[in-house]
Amino acid sequence: MSEAKKSGWEKIQWVRDHMPILALLEGRYAKEKPLAGKRISMAIHLEAKTARLALAIKALGGEVAVTSSNPLSAKDDVAQALAEEMPVYARGEATEEEYQEFLRKVLSLRPHLVLDDGGDLSHLLHGEVRELGEETMGICEETTTGVIRLKKLEREGKLRFPAVAVNDARMKSLFDNRYGTGQSVWDAIMRTTNLLLAGKTVVVVGYGWCGKGIAQRARGLGAEVIVTEVDPVKAAEAVMEGFSVAPVREAIAHADFLVTATGCIDAVTFANILAAKDGCILANAGHFDVEIDVRSIYANSRVRKVRDHLEECLLPNGKRVYLLARGRLVNLVAGDGHPAEIMDLSFSLQLLSLLWLAREGGRLSPRVYPVPKEIDEEVARLFLQSRGVAIDTLTPKQREYLGLG
């Protein structure tokens, strides 16, 4: 076995030991094999925790093909190890052309089920390779950006398949988006820059669950935090949490670090960047590299690499900003992604949602569905069980009082 494959398997085994809920579900369903005969195409950041999910799907009988949902986020050693078990189309530092070809290859499986992260597979099945979705029963979508794209298709009457918004489940958004993003983003930024956060000013662009986690962790590490928002309710919430709130154009002038987490294009424009504090470090925690206007930075700046995943950009006005991970998802490109225990929750939701679609997909109309409440609560119960935590239950009298029957 090559050193790369050995390294990949060691990483997969490490996360396997720290993802107990997925192990419980695999043990529960392995004999029954409820995914037998089902072809599943996956596009999700390809690293050890993702490999663990893919292996669990295979253990439940699924025929799986995997690629990464970001051209830069695949870990080569993990990809090589996983390729011993199933078709894998991915490599780190893939070009945009290679990335698109990998997506098409994973869909050549003609999937019954799709597990997507960001909506790129769904996009292709609604456009360029529609014919490959003729047997597709449903889609599970992992992230905010992908759910936004699916809901747009639904509003336009163009959605072809039932889709489960895994991102919106309580056991995903409250944990993965907040605690996972909050920890993994700062882990990636600090290991890439090797700079101190305490005493610095951090600007967090967007105060959804991801932004909340990023802001909370920055404050916990000793930074002064400024939040920027377009939603007045979220901005009010940030104020009540004790954060400063300001427009991007004002906040960036004070930023030692700026992190985007909006799911929207042009959250930080080139005009904003020209107003940045000299030496400001720019990072993106959203799925696509469109939140910071990196294209204008590259077109109008003198750029040089100073560390792995860290570029110095000399702006036309003489200021310097530092761009991490080319504006792509910083915690995956420059780090290891979310902690294993967090992804255990999200991937258990994914697995149970796939099983639900395998059973119900043929009877569902093409719209975006929430994760069924019983799945969300089952993952919560298994989480508590894995931690040795017991909780109370409602008595019949309490259920009657609350109108629950």
VONU-342835 format. One record per residue (C-alpha): x, y, z; residue in three letters. Coordinates in steps of 0.2 Angstrom, whole numbers, plus 5000, padded with zeros to 4 digits. Example, Ala and Ser with C-alpha at 12.3 -4.5 7.8 and 13.67 -1.06 7.14 Angstrom:
% VONU-342835
506249785039ALA
506849955036SER
***
This chain:
% VONU-342835
500050005000MET
500750174995SER
501150305009GLU
499650415003ALA
498350275004LYS
499050225021LYS
498850405027SER
497150415020GLY
496550255029TRP
497350315045GLU
496350475044LYS
494750385040ILE
494950265055GLN
495250415066TRP
493650495062VAL
492750325062ARG
493250315081ASP
492450485084HIS
490850475074MET
489750355085PRO
488050405078ILE
488550355061LEU
489250185068ALA
487550155077LEU
486550185061LEU
487750075051GLU
487549935064GLY
485649955064ARG
485449945045TYR
486949845039ALA
486049675038LYS
484449745030GLU
485449845017LYS
483949965013PRO
485050044999LEU
485349884990ALA
485049914971GLY
485150104973LYS
486450204964ARG
487050364974ILE
488050504967SER
488950614980MET
489750784978ALA
490350844995ILE
492050905001HIS
493150745000LEU
494050715016GLU
494050585030ALA
492350625037LYS
491550615020THR
492450455016ALA
491650385032ARG
489950435026LEU
490250355009ALA
490850195017LEU
489250185028ALA
488150215012ILE
489050065004LYS
488849965019ALA
486949985018LEU
486949915000GLY
487150074990GLY
488250084974GLU
489150244977VAL
490250364966ALA
491050514974VAL
491850684970THR
492250834979SER
491050984980SER
492551114978ASN
493951104966PRO
495251144980LEU
494551044995SER
494850864991ALA
496250775001LYS
497250674989ASP
497750535002ASP
495950515007VAL
495350504989ALA
496650374985GLN
496150265000ALA
494250284996LEU
494550234978ALA
494950064984GLU
493150044989GLU
492150144976MET
492350254960PRO
493150424966VAL
493350574954TYR
494350704963ALA
496050774967ARG
496650924977GLY
497051084967GLU
495951024953ALA
495651154939THR
493951224936GLU
493851114920GLU
494350954929GLU
493150994943TYR
491651004930GLN
492250844922GLU
492250754939PHE
490450814942LEU
489950744926ARG
490850574929LYS
490050554946VAL
488350584937LEU
488750454924SER
488150324937LEU
486350384932ARG
485950404951PRO
484350354960HIS
484850464974LEU
486050624974VAL
486950684989LEU
487450864985ASP
488451004994ASP
488151174986GLY
487051114972GLY
488251084958ASP
487550904954LEU
485850974955SER
486251114943HIS
486950994930LEU
485450874932LEU
484351024928HIS
485351074913GLY
486851004904GLU
486550824908VAL
484650814911ARG
484650634903GLU
485750564917LEU
484350604930GLY
482950504922GLU
482950374936GLU
483350504950THR
482150484965MET
482750634975GLY
484150744981ILE
484850774999CYS
485650955000GLU
486950985013GLU
487251175013THR
486451345013THR
487051384996THR
486351224988GLY
484651244997VAL
484551424990ILE
484851354973ARG
483551224975LEU
482151334982LYS
482451454967LYS
482151314955LEU
480551264965GLU
479951444964ARG
480251444945GLU
479351284943GLY
480851194936LYS
481351074950LEU
481350904943ARG
481450794959PHE
481050804978PRO
482450874988ALA
482750865006VAL
483551025014ALA
484650935026VAL
485551105030ASN
483951175038ASP
483751035050ALA
483951085068ARG
485250955071MET
486251025057LYS
486051215057SER
486151235076LEU
487751125077PHE
488651105060ASP
488351285055ASN
488751365072ARG
489951255081TYR
490751175067GLY
491051325056THR
491451435071GLY
492951315076GLN
493551255059SER
493651435051VAL
494751495065TRP
495751335065ASP
496151365047ALA
496451545048ILE
497651535063MET
498651385056ARG
498851475039THR
499351645046THR
500151595062ASN
499551755069LEU
498751805086LEU
496851845086LEU
496751915104ALA
496752105103GLY
496352115085LYS
494752175076THR
493752045066VAL
492352085054VAL
491051955051VAL
490051985036VAL
488351895038GLY
487551845054TYR
486651685050GLY
487151525060TRP
488851515052CYS
489151695055GLY
488551685073LYS
489751535076GLY
491251635068ILE
490851785078ALA
490651695095GLN
492251605093ARG
493251755088ALA
492651845104ARG
493051695114GLY
494851705107LEU
494951885113GLY
494551985097ALA
493452135095GLU
492052085083VAL
491052195071ILE
489552115062VAL
488952175045THR
487152125039GLU
485752165027VAL
484452085038ASP
483852215051PRO
483252075063VAL
484951985062LYS
485852145064ALA
484752185080ALA
485152005086GLU
487052045084ALA
486852205094VAL
485852115108MET
487351985108GLU
488552135112GLY
489352145095PHE
489652305086SER
488652325069VAL
489152425054ALA
489052425035PRO
490552335026VAL
491252495019ARG
491452565037GLU
491952405046ALA
493352345034ILE
494352505038ALA
494552435055HIS
494752255051ALA
496352145055ASP
495351995049PHE
493751995038LEU
492751835036VAL
491251815024THR
489751695028ALA
488251755018THR
487951635004GLY
487751784992CYS
488851864978ILE
489852024981ASP
489652035000ALA
491352124999VAL
491652224983THR
493252284976PHE
492752464982ALA
492552395000ASN
494352314998ILE
495152474993LEU
494452545009ALA
495252405019ALA
496452435033LYS
498252405027ASP
498652225030GLY
496852155032CYS
496751965030ILE
495251915020LEU
494451745021ALA
492851665015ASN
491751535024ALA
490351525011GLY
490251384999HIS
490751474983PHE
492151594979ASP
490951744975VAL
490751824992GLU
492351924991ILE
492752004974ASP
494251894971VAL
494251924952ARG
494452104954SER
495852084967ILE
496851974954TYR
496452084940ALA
496952244948ASN
498352194961SER
500052134961ARG
499951964970VAL
501251854977ARG
501151694988LYS
501851715005VAL
501351555013ARG
500351405009ASP
498551465005HIS
499051645008LEU
499351774995GLU
499851954997GLU
498952074986CYS
499652244983LEU
498152354979LEU
498252504967PRO
498152624981ASN
499752554989GLY
498852455003LYS
499152275005ARG
497752145009VAL
498051955012TYR
496851835003LEU
496651655011LEU
496251505000ALA
495951604984ARG
494351664992GLY
493651484992ARG
492951395008LEU
494351425020VAL
494051295033ASN
494151155019LEU
495451225008VAL
496651285021ALA
496051165035GLY
495250995039ASP
493451055039GLY
492251035054HIS
492650925069PRO
492250735067ALA
490950745081GLU
489950885072ILE
489950795055MET
489350645064ASP
487750735067LEU
487650805049SER
488050645040PHE
486850545051SER
485550665045LEU
486050635027GLN
486050445029LEU
484350445037LEU
483650565024SER
484350455010LEU
483450305017LEU
481850415018TRP
482050465000LEU
482350284995ALA
480750235003ARG
479650384999GLU
480450474984GLY
479350384971GLY
477750454979ARG
478450634982LEU
478050784971SER
479650884965PRO
479851014979ARG
481051054993VAL
480550965009TYR
481250985027PRO
482050845035VAL
480650745043PRO
480450785062LYS
480650605067GLU
482350605058ILE
482950765066ASP
482450705084GLU
483150525081GLU
484850605078VAL
484750705093ALA
484250555104ARG
485750455097LEU
486850605101PHE
486250605119LEU
486450425120GLN
488250425113SER
488650555127ARG
487750455141GLY
486450595143VAL
484650555149ALA
483250675147ILE
481450685153ASP
479850635143THR
478150715144LEU
476850625154THR
475150585146PRO
474350725156LYS
475750845150GLN
475450785132ARG
473550815134GLU
473850985141TYR
474951035126LEU
473750965114GLY
474850825108LEU
473650685110GLY
***
